[in-house]
Amino acid sequence: MKSATWAAIIIAVNDIWSLAALALLIVGEITLAYLNAKKPKR
């Protein structure tokens, strides 16, 4: 029973980390696009 609980916790944490990584990627992409748009074209 305990191992099943731990498995559920680990899966939940993994989901949180993958969601956080996805959010970071999206924020990074938006930031890059914003900086590129702000930069004067050379």
C-alpha positions as CSV (number, residue, x, y, z in Angstrom):
1,M,0.0,0.0,0.0
2,K,2.8,2.4,0.9
3,S,4.7,1.8,-2.3
4,A,1.5,2.7,-4.3
5,T,1.3,6.0,-2.4
6,W,4.9,6.8,-3.1
7,A,4.4,5.9,-6.8
8,A,1.5,8.3,-6.9
9,I,3.5,11.1,-5.2
10,I,6.5,10.5,-7.6
11,I,4.2,10.7,-10.6
12,A,2.6,13.8,-9.3
13,V,6.0,15.5,-8.7
14,N,7.1,14.4,-12.2
15,D,4.0,16.0,-13.7
16,I,4.6,19.2,-11.7
17,W,8.3,19.3,-12.9
18,S,7.3,18.7,-16.5
19,L,4.6,21.4,-16.3
20,A,7.1,23.8,-14.7
21,A,9.6,23.0,-17.5
22,L,7.0,23.6,-20.1
23,A,6.0,26.9,-18.5
24,L,9.7,28.0,-18.4
25,L,10.1,27.1,-22.1
26,I,7.0,29.1,-23.0
27,V,8.1,32.1,-20.9
28,G,11.5,31.9,-22.5
29,E,10.1,31.8,-26.0
30,I,7.8,34.8,-25.3
31,T,10.7,36.7,-23.6
32,L,13.0,36.1,-26.6
33,A,10.3,37.1,-29.0
34,Y,9.6,40.3,-27.0
35,L,13.3,41.2,-26.8
36,N,13.7,40.6,-30.5
37,A,10.7,42.8,-31.3
38,K,12.0,45.6,-29.0
39,K,15.5,45.5,-30.4
40,P,16.1,48.0,-33.3
41,K,16.6,46.1,-36.5
42,R,20.2,46.2,-37.8
